[in-house]
Amino acid sequence: MSTQTFHLPDVGEGLTEAEIVQWRVAPGDTVDVNDVLVEIETAKSLVELPSPFSGTVGDILAAEGATVEVGAAIITIAGGEGQPDADIGRSEHGEKPAEEPGGSVLVGYGTGGEVKSRRRKPAEKPVTKAVGVVAKPPIRKLARDLGVDLSDVTPSGAAGEVTREDVVRHAEQASVFRNIATPELPEERELSIPVAAPAASVPAPSAPPADAREEAITVKGVRKATANAMTSSAYTAPHVSVWTDVDATRTMELVKRLKASPDFADVKISPLLIFSRAVIWALRRTPMINAAWVETENGAEIRVRHYVNLGIAAATPRGLLVPNIKDAQDLNMRGLAKALEKLTVTARDGKTTPADQQGGTFTITNIGVFGMDAGTPIINPGESGIIAMGTIRQKPWVVDGEVRPRFVTTVSGSFDHRVIDGDGISRFIADVASVLEEPALLLD
C-alpha cells in the first residue's frame, strides 16, 4: 500500500506561507478525491484545501495554529487512488509543479469536480490560482502592483519563468480616461513618465518583550499583511493631507429620492454611493490622482491608469480589507449601487478573495460610519491617494447671508506627493466637494 504526501500549495500569487486554521479530517478517516482536508488562512483570505487523493488519512504533519511555508508537507494519505508520487502542492519554491490536467489533481489547479466539504458548504467558486508559476519575488511584487494574475501570463523566460516584460505586456489593456477636464477616452490604458530614483525605506524599530502585565499577540494573517503594507507606504510615499467642509444637503435629498424610486427598490442606497460617483467623476478630471509610482529596471516611473478600480476600505472580523470594484468608471448609478452592496456583503461574510483586493487604483475609506469627521489615512500600496468620507450631521451653515441648519460633512484625504502636486490634490478634493454640494454635476 503506497503512501501519498500532500504539500502546502501556492493558492494565491506571491504566497510564501499560510496558517493552519482547522483540520477537517483526523488520522484513520477515509477520504475521497476533492474532500476538504484543511482550512488555511493566507495574508488575504481563508481557503479550503481539497484532497487530490482517495484513501485513509495517515499522519497530520502540521498542527492547527501553525504557520507553514509553501511546499512543506502537511498530511499523508495511505492507499487508494490519486497522483502516484509525493509532489502534490509543490510549486516554484524548489519543488515540482502539479500534474497537468488528465489525472486526479487538486481542485482549482487542474481537473476535478466540486469540492466536498465535511463541515460547511464550499465556496461558490473554487480556487483558480495555478500551482507551478515560476517568477522571481520582484516580478511577483510587480504583478501584485499591476493587478496581474500570474497564472494568466504566458512566460517567455529561457527556463519557463515569467519575466518583467511578460507582466507589463499583460497589464497593458483597454483604455478609459485621459488628462483633460471631462475628457474623451484615450486609446492608451496607461502612461509611463520617467522620474528620479526614490529614497531608501526606513526599517521599523524593535520592541522589548512583553512583561506579566501585557499581552503578546502574534502578528500574522491579515494583520501581518496590513502592517507590512502600511509601513511600506508610510515610509516610501511622502504623504500630504488636505480636507474641506462641505454642505451635503442636496446629496442627502438625492439619497432620499433614490430610496423612494422603484428603479432602486432592490438595492441599498446610502451617501457612500453619491460619494463614490463623485470620486470617479473627479478622477476623470484629474487623472494623476489615479496614477502610481512604479519601480522598473530603468528607474522609477509614474504610471497613469486610465481606468478606475475603486477600493472600499472594509473593517471585517479578520481585520482591514480593501476589495475594489473593477472598472467602476463603466458603471451607472444603479450598477455602482449593486457593486457596493455586493462588496459590503462579501466582506462582512468573510468571503473576500485575494483577486477582489488586487489591482486597485484609488481607495475610499468611510470613517463617517464610526462618527468621525476627518482623518489622515495611509495610502494603499500601489496607489497614490486615499479619500475619507466623514460623518454627515446637521450644523449651522451660512446660506445666502443667513445661518441655516444644513447637512455638513468633511472630505479629507492623503496623497503621494511624489506623484501629485498641491494644485492637483486641491482640485481633486474641490471637485468631490462640488458634486456633494450639487449632485447634478454628475449629469456632465
The 8 nearest C-alpha neighbors of each residue, nearest first, counted from 0:
[[1, 78, 2, 77, 79, 3, 54, 76],
 [2, 0, 78, 77, 3, 79, 83, 76],
 [1, 3, 77, 76, 78, 75, 4, 0],
 [2, 4, 76, 85, 75, 77, 84, 1],
 [5, 3, 75, 85, 74, 76, 6, 72],
 [4, 6, 87, 74, 72, 73, 75, 88],
 [7, 5, 72, 88, 71, 70, 73, 87],
 [6, 8, 70, 69, 88, 71, 72, 73],
 [9, 7, 88, 89, 10, 69, 6, 70],
 [8, 10, 11, 14, 130, 69, 90, 7],
 [11, 9, 128, 8, 12, 14, 126, 130],
 [12, 10, 9, 14, 128, 13, 353, 129],
 [11, 13, 14, 149, 10, 9, 148, 139],
 [12, 14, 139, 11, 15, 136, 140, 9],
 [15, 13, 11, 12, 9, 16, 10, 69],
 [16, 14, 69, 68, 13, 17, 9, 92],
 [17, 15, 68, 69, 67, 14, 66, 41],
 [16, 18, 41, 67, 66, 40, 39, 68],
 [19, 17, 66, 40, 39, 65, 20, 64],
 [18, 20, 39, 63, 64, 65, 21, 66],
 [21, 19, 39, 63, 38, 64, 18, 40],
 [22, 20, 38, 63, 37, 19, 23, 39],
 [21, 23, 37, 24, 36, 38, 63, 20],
 [22, 24, 36, 37, 21, 117, 35, 25],
 [23, 25, 22, 36, 28, 26, 37, 56],
 [26, 24, 28, 27, 56, 23, 22, 59],
 [27, 25, 56, 57, 28, 58, 24, 59],
 [26, 28, 56, 55, 25, 57, 29, 24],
 [29, 27, 56, 55, 26, 25, 24, 30],
 [28, 30, 55, 54, 56, 27, 31, 53],
 [31, 29, 53, 54, 55, 34, 28, 32],
 [32, 30, 53, 34, 33, 52, 54, 29],
 [31, 33, 52, 53, 51, 50, 34, 30],
 [34, 32, 49, 50, 114, 115, 51, 35],
 [33, 35, 115, 49, 50, 31, 32, 116],
 [36, 34, 49, 116, 48, 115, 37, 50],
 [37, 35, 23, 49, 24, 48, 50, 34],
 [36, 38, 22, 23, 48, 21, 47, 35],
 [37, 39, 47, 21, 20, 46, 48, 22],
 [40, 38, 19, 20, 46, 18, 45, 17],
 [41, 39, 45, 18, 17, 44, 46, 20],
 [40, 42, 17, 43, 44, 220, 45, 18],
 [41, 43, 220, 221, 224, 44, 40, 223],
 [42, 44, 41, 353, 221, 352, 220, 45],
 [45, 43, 41, 352, 40, 42, 46, 353],
 [44, 46, 40, 39, 41, 38, 47, 43],
 [47, 45, 39, 38, 40, 44, 48, 41],
 [46, 48, 38, 37, 35, 39, 49, 45],
 [47, 49, 37, 35, 36, 38, 46, 50],
 [50, 48, 35, 33, 34, 36, 114, 105],
 [49, 51, 33, 32, 52, 34, 36, 35],
 [50, 52, 105, 104, 32, 103, 33, 81],
 [53, 51, 81, 32, 50, 80, 31, 54],
 [54, 52, 31, 32, 79, 80, 30, 81],
 [53, 55, 79, 78, 30, 77, 29, 76],
 [54, 56, 29, 77, 76, 28, 27, 30],
 [57, 55, 76, 26, 27, 28, 75, 29],
 [56, 58, 75, 76, 26, 77, 55, 27],
 [59, 57, 75, 74, 60, 26, 56, 76],
 [58, 60, 74, 61, 73, 75, 57, 26],
 [59, 61, 73, 74, 58, 72, 62, 75],
 [62, 60, 73, 59, 65, 63, 19, 74],
 [63, 61, 65, 64, 60, 19, 59, 22],
 [64, 62, 19, 20, 65, 21, 61, 22],
 [63, 65, 19, 20, 18, 62, 66, 21],
 [64, 66, 63, 62, 18, 19, 67, 61],
 [67, 65, 18, 17, 19, 64, 16, 68],
 [68, 66, 16, 17, 18, 65, 69, 71],
 [69, 67, 16, 71, 15, 70, 17, 66],
 [68, 70, 7, 16, 15, 71, 8, 9],
 [69, 71, 89, 7, 6, 8, 68, 88],
 [70, 72, 6, 69, 7, 68, 73, 67],
 [73, 71, 6, 5, 74, 7, 4, 70],
 [72, 74, 60, 61, 6, 5, 59, 71],
 [75, 73, 59, 60, 5, 58, 4, 72],
 [76, 74, 4, 57, 58, 3, 5, 56],
 [77, 75, 56, 57, 3, 55, 2, 54],
 [76, 78, 2, 55, 54, 1, 3, 57],
 [79, 77, 54, 0, 1, 2, 55, 76],
 [80, 78, 54, 53, 77, 81, 52, 55],
 [81, 79, 53, 52, 78, 54, 82, 83],
 [82, 80, 52, 103, 83, 51, 53, 79],
 [81, 83, 84, 103, 52, 104, 102, 80],
 [84, 82, 81, 85, 3, 80, 1, 2],
 [83, 85, 86, 82, 3, 87, 4, 2],
 [86, 84, 4, 3, 87, 5, 83, 82],
 [85, 87, 89, 84, 88, 95, 6, 5],
 [88, 86, 5, 89, 97, 6, 85, 4],
 [87, 89, 8, 6, 7, 86, 5, 97],
 [90, 88, 70, 94, 95, 96, 87, 86],
 [91, 89, 131, 96, 94, 92, 130, 95],
 [90, 92, 133, 93, 131, 94, 132, 96],
 [93, 91, 90, 94, 70, 69, 89, 95],
 [92, 94, 91, 90, 95, 89, 70, 96],
 [95, 93, 89, 90, 92, 91, 96, 70],
 [94, 96, 89, 90, 86, 97, 91, 93],
 [97, 95, 131, 90, 89, 130, 98, 94],
 [96, 98, 87, 130, 88, 131, 99, 89],
 [99, 97, 100, 104, 96, 102, 109, 87],
 [98, 100, 101, 109, 97, 102, 104, 110],
 [101, 99, 109, 110, 102, 98, 104, 103],
 [100, 102, 99, 110, 103, 109, 98, 104],
 [103, 101, 100, 104, 110, 82, 98, 99],
 [102, 104, 81, 51, 82, 111, 110, 105],
 [105, 103, 51, 109, 102, 110, 106, 98],
 [104, 106, 51, 108, 107, 49, 50, 109],
 [107, 105, 108, 111, 109, 104, 49, 33],
 [106, 108, 127, 126, 125, 109, 105, 128],
 [109, 107, 129, 106, 105, 130, 127, 128],
 [108, 110, 100, 107, 104, 106, 105, 99],
 [111, 109, 100, 104, 101, 106, 103, 102],
 [110, 112, 106, 103, 104, 109, 113, 105],
 [111, 113, 114, 106, 33, 110, 32, 115],
 [112, 114, 115, 33, 111, 106, 125, 121],
 [115, 113, 33, 34, 116, 49, 121, 112],
 [114, 116, 34, 33, 35, 113, 117, 121],
 [117, 115, 35, 118, 119, 34, 121, 120],
 [116, 118, 119, 35, 23, 115, 34, 120],
 [119, 117, 116, 120, 23, 35, 121, 115],
 [120, 118, 116, 117, 121, 115, 122, 35],
 [119, 121, 116, 122, 118, 115, 117, 123],
 [122, 120, 116, 119, 123, 114, 115, 47],
 [121, 123, 124, 125, 120, 350, 47, 114],
 [124, 122, 121, 125, 120, 350, 126, 113],
 [123, 125, 122, 126, 121, 127, 107, 113],
 [126, 124, 107, 127, 122, 123, 106, 114],
 [125, 127, 107, 128, 124, 10, 106, 108],
 [128, 126, 107, 125, 129, 108, 10, 124],
 [127, 129, 11, 10, 126, 150, 107, 108],
 [130, 128, 108, 150, 127, 131, 132, 10],
 [129, 131, 90, 132, 9, 97, 108, 96],
 [130, 132, 90, 96, 91, 133, 129, 97],
 [131, 133, 130, 150, 134, 91, 129, 149],
 [134, 132, 160, 91, 131, 161, 135, 159],
 [135, 133, 161, 160, 138, 139, 132, 136],
 [134, 136, 138, 137, 139, 133, 161, 160],
 [135, 137, 139, 138, 140, 134, 13, 141],
 [138, 136, 140, 139, 135, 141, 134, 163],
 [137, 139, 141, 135, 140, 136, 163, 134],
 [138, 140, 136, 142, 141, 137, 13, 143],
 [141, 139, 137, 143, 142, 138, 136, 144],
 [140, 142, 138, 144, 139, 143, 137, 145],
 [141, 143, 147, 139, 145, 140, 144, 146],
 [142, 144, 146, 140, 141, 145, 147, 139],
 [145, 143, 141, 381, 142, 146, 140, 358],
 [146, 144, 142, 143, 147, 358, 141, 170],
 [358, 147, 145, 357, 143, 144, 142, 148],
 [146, 148, 142, 145, 149, 143, 170, 166],
 [149, 147, 150, 151, 146, 142, 12, 152],
 [150, 148, 152, 151, 147, 12, 132, 142],
 [149, 151, 129, 148, 152, 128, 132, 12],
 [152, 150, 149, 148, 153, 147, 169, 129],
 [151, 153, 149, 150, 154, 169, 165, 166],
 [152, 154, 155, 151, 165, 161, 150, 149],
 [155, 153, 161, 160, 159, 156, 152, 165],
 [154, 156, 161, 159, 153, 157, 160, 162],
 [157, 155, 160, 159, 158, 154, 161, 162],
 [156, 158, 159, 155, 160, 154, 161, 162],
 [157, 159, 156, 160, 155, 133, 154, 161],
 [160, 158, 156, 157, 154, 155, 161, 133],
 [159, 161, 133, 156, 134, 154, 158, 162],
 [160, 162, 154, 134, 156, 133, 165, 155],
 [163, 161, 165, 164, 156, 160, 166, 155],
 [164, 162, 166, 165, 138, 167, 161, 141],
 [163, 165, 167, 162, 166, 168, 161, 169],
 [164, 166, 162, 168, 163, 167, 169, 161],
 [167, 165, 169, 163, 168, 164, 142, 170],
 [168, 166, 170, 164, 169, 165, 163, 171],
 [167, 169, 165, 170, 166, 171, 164, 172],
 [170, 168, 166, 167, 171, 165, 152, 147],
 [169, 171, 167, 168, 172, 166, 147, 145],
 [172, 170, 168, 169, 188, 167, 189, 173],
 [171, 173, 188, 170, 174, 169, 187, 189],
 [174, 172, 188, 175, 187, 171, 186, 306],
 [175, 173, 188, 187, 186, 305, 185, 176],
 [174, 176, 305, 184, 306, 185, 188, 173],
 [177, 175, 305, 184, 185, 283, 306, 174],
 [178, 176, 185, 184, 179, 305, 182, 286],
 [177, 179, 286, 285, 284, 176, 180, 182],
 [180, 178, 182, 284, 177, 181, 285, 283],
 [179, 181, 284, 182, 178, 283, 285, 177],
 [182, 180, 284, 179, 283, 183, 443, 280],
 [183, 181, 179, 180, 184, 177, 176, 178],
 [182, 184, 185, 176, 181, 177, 179, 175],
 [183, 185, 176, 175, 177, 182, 174, 186],
 [186, 184, 177, 187, 176, 174, 175, 183],
 [185, 187, 174, 188, 184, 173, 175, 176],
 [188, 186, 174, 189, 185, 190, 173, 305],
 [187, 189, 174, 305, 173, 172, 304, 171],
 [190, 188, 304, 303, 187, 305, 302, 191],
 [189, 191, 303, 302, 192, 187, 188, 304],
 [192, 190, 302, 301, 300, 193, 303, 189],
 [191, 193, 301, 300, 194, 302, 190, 303],
 [194, 192, 300, 299, 301, 191, 195, 298],
 [195, 193, 300, 299, 192, 196, 301, 298],
 [194, 196, 299, 197, 193, 298, 300, 198],
 [195, 197, 299, 298, 194, 198, 294, 300],
 [198, 196, 195, 199, 299, 235, 194, 294],
 [197, 199, 200, 196, 235, 201, 234, 236],
 [198, 200, 197, 201, 235, 234, 196, 202],
 [201, 199, 234, 235, 198, 202, 231, 197],
 [200, 202, 234, 203, 199, 235, 231, 230],
 [203, 201, 204, 200, 234, 230, 231, 205],
 [202, 204, 201, 205, 230, 234, 200, 206],
 [205, 203, 202, 206, 201, 207, 230, 234],
 [204, 206, 203, 207, 202, 208, 209, 201],
 [205, 207, 208, 204, 209, 203, 215, 210],
 [206, 208, 209, 205, 210, 204, 215, 213],
 [209, 207, 210, 206, 215, 213, 205, 211],
 [208, 210, 213, 215, 207, 214, 211, 212],
 [211, 209, 213, 212, 208, 214, 215, 207],
 [210, 212, 213, 209, 214, 215, 208, 207],
 [213, 211, 210, 214, 209, 215, 208, 216],
 [214, 212, 210, 211, 209, 215, 208, 216],
 [213, 215, 216, 209, 212, 211, 210, 217],
 [216, 214, 209, 217, 213, 208, 210, 218],
 [217, 215, 218, 214, 219, 213, 209, 222],
 [218, 216, 219, 215, 223, 222, 220, 214],
 [217, 219, 223, 222, 216, 220, 226, 221],
 [220, 218, 223, 222, 217, 221, 224, 42],
 [219, 221, 42, 223, 222, 41, 224, 40],
 [220, 222, 42, 224, 223, 43, 225, 318],
 [223, 221, 225, 224, 220, 219, 226, 218],
 [224, 222, 219, 226, 218, 220, 221, 225],
 [223, 225, 221, 227, 222, 226, 42, 228],
 [226, 224, 222, 228, 223, 227, 229, 221],
 [227, 225, 223, 229, 228, 224, 230, 222],
 [228, 226, 224, 230, 225, 229, 231, 223],
 [229, 227, 225, 231, 226, 230, 224, 232],
 [228, 230, 232, 226, 231, 227, 233, 225],
 [231, 229, 233, 227, 232, 228, 226, 234],
 [230, 232, 228, 229, 234, 233, 235, 227],
 [231, 233, 229, 235, 230, 236, 234, 380],
 [234, 232, 230, 231, 235, 236, 229, 377],
 [235, 233, 231, 232, 200, 236, 230, 201],
 [234, 236, 232, 200, 233, 231, 237, 198],
 [235, 237, 415, 232, 238, 233, 234, 417],
 [238, 236, 415, 416, 235, 239, 417, 233],
 [239, 237, 415, 414, 236, 413, 416, 240],
 [238, 240, 414, 413, 416, 415, 237, 241],
 [241, 239, 413, 412, 375, 414, 238, 242],
 [242, 240, 411, 412, 413, 239, 243, 425],
 [243, 241, 411, 410, 412, 409, 240, 244],
 [242, 244, 410, 409, 245, 411, 241, 428],
 [243, 245, 409, 408, 410, 407, 246, 242],
 [246, 244, 408, 407, 247, 409, 432, 243],
 [245, 247, 407, 436, 248, 406, 405, 408],
 [248, 246, 436, 250, 435, 406, 407, 249],
 [249, 247, 406, 251, 250, 246, 405, 252],
 [250, 248, 252, 251, 247, 436, 253, 437],
 [249, 251, 253, 247, 252, 248, 435, 254],
 [250, 252, 254, 248, 249, 253, 255, 247],
 [251, 253, 249, 255, 250, 254, 248, 256],
 [254, 252, 250, 256, 255, 251, 257, 249],
 [255, 253, 251, 257, 252, 256, 258, 250],
 [254, 256, 252, 258, 253, 257, 251, 259],
 [257, 255, 253, 259, 258, 254, 260, 252],
 [256, 258, 260, 254, 259, 255, 253, 263],
 [257, 259, 255, 256, 260, 268, 254, 263],
 [260, 258, 256, 257, 255, 261, 264, 263],
 [259, 261, 257, 262, 258, 263, 256, 264],
 [262, 260, 264, 263, 259, 258, 265, 257],
 [263, 261, 260, 264, 265, 333, 257, 259],
 [264, 262, 261, 266, 265, 260, 257, 258],
 [263, 265, 261, 262, 266, 260, 258, 259],
 [264, 266, 263, 267, 262, 261, 337, 268],
 [267, 265, 263, 264, 337, 268, 336, 340],
 [268, 266, 340, 269, 336, 265, 337, 263],
 [267, 269, 258, 266, 254, 272, 336, 257],
 [270, 268, 271, 272, 254, 267, 273, 258],
 [269, 271, 272, 273, 274, 254, 251, 250],
 [272, 270, 274, 269, 273, 275, 365, 388],
 [273, 271, 275, 270, 274, 269, 336, 276],
 [274, 272, 276, 270, 275, 271, 277, 250],
 [273, 275, 271, 277, 272, 276, 270, 278],
 [276, 274, 278, 272, 277, 273, 271, 279],
 [275, 277, 273, 279, 278, 274, 280, 272],
 [276, 278, 274, 280, 431, 275, 279, 434],
 [279, 277, 281, 275, 280, 276, 431, 282],
 [278, 280, 282, 276, 281, 277, 328, 275],
 [281, 279, 277, 283, 278, 282, 276, 284],
 [280, 282, 278, 284, 283, 279, 430, 427],
 [283, 281, 285, 279, 286, 284, 280, 278],
 [282, 284, 280, 281, 286, 285, 176, 181],
 [283, 285, 180, 281, 282, 181, 179, 286],
 [284, 286, 282, 283, 287, 288, 281, 427],
 [287, 285, 282, 289, 288, 178, 283, 284],
 [288, 286, 290, 289, 285, 303, 419, 418],
 [289, 287, 286, 290, 285, 383, 384, 282],
 [288, 290, 287, 286, 360, 304, 361, 282],
 [291, 289, 303, 287, 302, 304, 288, 383],
 [292, 290, 382, 302, 383, 301, 381, 293],
 [291, 293, 301, 300, 302, 418, 294, 299],
 [294, 292, 300, 299, 301, 291, 295, 302],
 [293, 295, 299, 298, 300, 292, 296, 297],
 [296, 294, 298, 297, 299, 293, 300, 163],
 [295, 297, 298, 294, 299, 163, 293, 300],
 [298, 296, 295, 299, 294, 300, 193, 196],
 [299, 297, 295, 296, 294, 196, 300, 195],
 [298, 300, 294, 194, 293, 295, 196, 193],
 [301, 299, 193, 192, 194, 293, 191, 292],
 [302, 300, 292, 192, 191, 291, 293, 303],
 [301, 303, 191, 291, 190, 290, 189, 300],
 [302, 304, 290, 190, 189, 287, 305, 301],
 [305, 303, 189, 306, 290, 188, 289, 302],
 [306, 304, 176, 175, 188, 174, 189, 177],
 [305, 307, 175, 304, 326, 176, 308, 328],
 [308, 306, 326, 327, 309, 328, 360, 325],
 [309, 307, 325, 359, 326, 360, 324, 323],
 [308, 310, 323, 324, 361, 307, 362, 359],
 [311, 309, 323, 362, 322, 321, 359, 361],
 [310, 312, 363, 321, 362, 323, 322, 364],
 [313, 311, 321, 364, 320, 363, 310, 314],
 [312, 314, 320, 319, 321, 315, 311, 346],
 [313, 315, 319, 318, 320, 312, 316, 317],
 [314, 316, 318, 317, 347, 313, 319, 346],
 [315, 317, 318, 314, 349, 347, 319, 348],
 [318, 316, 315, 221, 319, 349, 222, 314],
 [319, 317, 315, 316, 314, 221, 222, 320],
 [320, 318, 314, 313, 315, 321, 312, 317],
 [319, 321, 313, 312, 322, 318, 314, 315],
 [320, 322, 312, 311, 310, 356, 313, 323],
 [323, 321, 356, 355, 310, 311, 320, 312],
 [322, 324, 310, 309, 308, 356, 359, 311],
 [323, 325, 309, 308, 327, 310, 326, 338],
 [324, 326, 308, 327, 323, 309, 307, 359],
 [327, 325, 307, 308, 328, 329, 306, 324],
 [326, 328, 329, 325, 330, 307, 324, 308],
 [327, 329, 326, 330, 307, 279, 306, 175],
 [328, 330, 327, 326, 331, 175, 307, 306],
 [331, 329, 334, 327, 335, 328, 332, 326],
 [330, 332, 334, 333, 335, 329, 328, 336],
 [333, 331, 335, 334, 336, 330, 276, 272],
 [332, 334, 336, 335, 331, 337, 263, 330],
 [335, 333, 331, 330, 337, 336, 332, 338],
 [334, 336, 338, 332, 333, 337, 330, 331],
 [337, 335, 333, 339, 334, 338, 272, 332],
 [336, 338, 340, 334, 335, 339, 266, 341],
 [339, 337, 335, 341, 340, 336, 342, 334],
 [340, 338, 342, 336, 337, 341, 335, 343],
 [339, 341, 337, 343, 338, 342, 344, 336],
 [342, 340, 338, 344, 343, 339, 345, 337],
 [341, 343, 339, 345, 340, 344, 338, 346],
 [344, 342, 340, 346, 341, 345, 347, 339],
 [343, 345, 347, 341, 346, 342, 348, 340],
 [344, 346, 350, 348, 342, 343, 347, 351],
 [347, 345, 349, 343, 351, 348, 344, 350],
 [346, 348, 344, 349, 345, 315, 343, 350],
 [349, 347, 345, 346, 350, 344, 351, 315],
 [348, 350, 346, 347, 351, 345, 315, 317],
 [351, 349, 345, 348, 346, 352, 44, 347],
 [350, 352, 346, 345, 349, 355, 44, 353],
 [351, 353, 355, 354, 44, 350, 356, 43],
 [354, 352, 356, 355, 43, 44, 357, 351],
 [353, 355, 357, 352, 356, 148, 358, 146],
 [356, 354, 322, 352, 353, 357, 323, 351],
 [357, 355, 322, 353, 354, 321, 323, 358],
 [358, 356, 146, 354, 359, 355, 143, 353],
 [146, 357, 359, 145, 144, 360, 356, 308],
 [360, 358, 308, 310, 357, 323, 361, 309],
 [359, 361, 308, 382, 289, 307, 309, 358],
 [362, 360, 309, 310, 382, 359, 384, 289],
 [363, 361, 310, 385, 311, 309, 386, 364],
 [362, 364, 311, 386, 385, 387, 310, 312],
 [365, 363, 387, 312, 366, 311, 386, 388],
 [364, 366, 388, 367, 387, 368, 363, 389],
 [367, 365, 368, 389, 369, 371, 364, 388],
 [390, 366, 368, 389, 370, 371, 369, 365],
 [367, 369, 366, 370, 365, 390, 371, 389],
 [370, 368, 367, 366, 371, 390, 365, 389],
 [371, 369, 367, 390, 368, 372, 366, 389],
 [372, 370, 367, 369, 366, 389, 390, 373],
 [373, 371, 389, 390, 409, 367, 370, 408],
 [374, 372, 389, 411, 371, 409, 387, 410],
 [373, 375, 376, 411, 387, 372, 412, 371],
 [374, 376, 413, 240, 412, 377, 411, 373],
 [377, 375, 374, 413, 378, 412, 385, 387],
 [378, 376, 379, 413, 233, 229, 375, 232],
 [377, 379, 385, 384, 380, 232, 376, 383],
 [378, 380, 382, 381, 377, 232, 229, 228],
 [381, 379, 382, 232, 228, 378, 231, 229],
 [380, 382, 144, 291, 379, 383, 292, 360],
 [383, 381, 291, 360, 380, 379, 361, 384],
 [384, 382, 415, 291, 414, 290, 288, 378],
 [383, 385, 414, 378, 413, 382, 361, 288],
 [384, 386, 362, 412, 378, 413, 363, 361],
 [385, 387, 412, 363, 411, 364, 362, 413],
 [388, 386, 364, 411, 412, 365, 363, 410],
 [389, 387, 365, 410, 367, 366, 364, 409],
 [390, 388, 367, 372, 409, 373, 366, 408],
 [367, 389, 391, 372, 370, 371, 408, 368],
 [392, 390, 408, 407, 406, 389, 367, 393],
 [393, 391, 406, 407, 390, 394, 408, 405],
 [392, 394, 406, 405, 407, 404, 391, 395],
 [395, 393, 404, 405, 396, 407, 406, 392],
 [394, 396, 404, 403, 402, 405, 397, 393],
 [397, 395, 402, 403, 405, 404, 394, 398],
 [396, 398, 402, 401, 400, 403, 399, 395],
 [399, 397, 401, 400, 402, 396, 403, 405],
 [400, 398, 401, 397, 402, 403, 396, 405],
 [399, 401, 398, 397, 402, 403, 396, 395],
 [400, 402, 397, 398, 399, 403, 396, 395],
 [403, 401, 397, 396, 395, 398, 400, 404],
 [402, 404, 396, 395, 397, 405, 401, 398],
 [403, 405, 395, 394, 393, 396, 402, 406],
 [406, 404, 393, 394, 248, 407, 396, 403],
 [405, 407, 393, 248, 392, 247, 246, 391],
 [406, 408, 246, 247, 391, 245, 392, 393],
 [409, 407, 391, 245, 389, 244, 390, 247],
 [410, 408, 244, 389, 243, 372, 245, 373],
 [409, 411, 242, 388, 243, 387, 389, 244],
 [412, 410, 242, 387, 241, 386, 373, 409],
 [411, 413, 386, 240, 385, 387, 241, 375],
 [412, 414, 240, 239, 385, 384, 375, 238],
 [413, 415, 384, 239, 238, 383, 416, 240],
 [416, 414, 383, 238, 417, 236, 237, 418],
 [415, 417, 419, 418, 237, 420, 414, 238],
 [418, 416, 415, 419, 237, 236, 292, 420],
 [417, 419, 416, 415, 292, 301, 383, 420],
 [420, 418, 416, 417, 415, 423, 287, 424],
 [421, 419, 423, 422, 416, 424, 418, 417],
 [420, 422, 424, 423, 425, 419, 416, 426],
 [421, 423, 425, 424, 420, 426, 419, 427],
 [424, 422, 426, 425, 421, 420, 427, 419],
 [423, 425, 421, 427, 422, 426, 428, 420],
 [426, 424, 422, 428, 427, 423, 429, 421],
 [427, 425, 429, 423, 424, 428, 422, 430],
 [426, 428, 430, 424, 429, 425, 281, 423],
 [429, 427, 431, 425, 430, 426, 432, 424],
 [428, 430, 432, 426, 427, 431, 425, 433],
 [429, 431, 433, 427, 432, 428, 281, 426],
 [432, 430, 277, 428, 434, 433, 429, 278],
 [431, 433, 429, 435, 430, 434, 245, 428],
 [434, 432, 430, 436, 431, 435, 437, 429],
 [435, 433, 438, 437, 436, 431, 432, 277],
 [436, 434, 432, 247, 433, 250, 437, 438],
 [435, 437, 433, 247, 434, 246, 249, 432],
 [436, 438, 434, 439, 435, 433, 440, 249],
 [439, 437, 434, 440, 435, 441, 250, 436],
 [438, 440, 441, 437, 442, 434, 443, 436],
 [441, 439, 438, 442, 443, 434, 437, 433],
 [442, 440, 439, 443, 438, 434, 280, 277],
 [441, 443, 440, 439, 438, 280, 434, 437],
 [442, 441, 440, 181, 439, 280, 438, 182]]
